[in-house]
Amino acid sequence: MPGPSFLSELVGSFSQGAAGNPTVAMIEAAFRHHGLDWRYINCEVPPEKLGDAVKGARAMGWRGFNCSIPHKVEVIQHLDGLGESAAIMGAVNCAVNRDGRFIGENTDGKGFLKSLQEVTDPRGQSIVLFGAGGAARAIAVELALAGAVAITIVNRDKARGETLAKLINDKTKAKASYAPWTKAWRIPESASIAVNATSIGLEDGSAALDIDTSSLRKGLVVADVIVNPPRTRLMRDAEAAGATPIDGLGMLVNQGVISTKYWTGIDADPNVMRKEVARVLGL
Ligand code: NDP
């Protein structure tokens, strides 16, 4: 009979500002809960060391890794292939070791989509998306691939907003347009889902999007990407107006569930992960 194995399977994360990233606590809670002898190693990696970090992961037989700021685009040159949505976005936040090849996926947008789908199916719906940065790009691409018909991108910076609209129009079947973010922006009646993918609200529960809150209404689904604090001003305003709020914790947790599935093949329990994130962030 073989003796016990003291060799764990390894995954992890490469980013800068790694100390502020709670993902390790969330993923390891899932590993413990499901009895997996896996470890998630959270690593601080500067841009000039990213190639060496990926080589190290290969040398040590890591089963995959997350990439966060500032590596989501640059990591692609060190990988062996890309999944569909990651190829469209040109950004990877999760590499998966498939038969010795590191394939880049993007679970940010997929995590958002899963969280949204618990409440509504975006297929056939018109969506207003605030923001045009990395999170907005991931969300817009997944919404388009999931069958959203129209996406209005509202962003402060015109060039970034137009670039994202063009990406969606060129690479997916959805119709996207850019709308300048004018004062007290009104969410049109034609939209059934509104998403904040800007960083407004991050670490500031009172920060408000410049929108006309009377355009929040019953029947509208309002989603936020902000994790901390999860009850943003937008979430509170949406609730007060009778709209359906979806907070950013769901996106983070589901992104972890999807990454864990890619690496281990198991369906991790999102409640265990959500509870642990809330605990470590003191929510
Ligand atoms: P980026 O820096 O790429 O983009 C930031 C976006 O926010 C831009 O569209 C920017 O507009 C907009 N913005 C910032 N400040 C303001 C302001 N005062 N008024 C109007 N618009 C503003 O960041 P990311 O896209 O990577 O991240 C955005 C947020 O998403 C972060 O808070 C991040 O924590 C969160 N996030 C959450 C995840 C989750 O799992 N819940 C996963 C990934 C990200 P402009 O172009 O005009 O500058």
Residues whose N, C-alpha, C, O or C-beta is under 5 A from the ligand:
A	BS01	NDP	D108 G131 A132 G133 G134 A135 A136 N155 R156 D157 R160 A197 T198 S199 I200 L202 V225 V227 G248 M251 L252
